[in-house]
Amino acid sequence: MGYPEQVDVFQDKLNKKANGGSHVVEEKLRLTGGVFSGLLAHDNINNQTLAVYTGSRFSGTEVRNYSVSFPDETPWRRLINIYADVPEVYVTYETPGDTVEADDVNQLQGGLTATQRELERYKQAGLIDGGSFRREV
């Protein structure tokens, strides 16, 4: 759910490396009620390199109670379900880079449109004058 319910956060995309190498990524994921279910931040993940630990940089306890799948319509993405009695885990994997898709562009356009609507709302309320904000007293 995006703006105005919450501030949009856009994940930086990883370009493919010119030398054909891979990026090593570590994501910190918060579990709720011992469960995380969602998409990993990056695409084209080499599933054989995926590891889940309770600490950063392969520290803590290895978590083996997880599953990885991919959506039929976007097979470059990875959906992970993790089950552990800890508040957070660290997922490490390798990827050659991200696939930029229409959904990424649509999210950016949605965020930009929400920002423009909010600016228009401020203008209509008289809170913006000549490009600067008015201070309410």
Secondary structure, DSSP 8 states (H G I E B T S, - for coil): --TTTS-----------TTS--EEEEEEEE-BTTEEEEE-SSSS--GGG-EEEEETTTEEEE---EEEE--TT-TTS-EEEEE-SSSEEEEEEEES-----HHHHHHHHHHHHHHHHHHHHHHHTT-EETTEE----
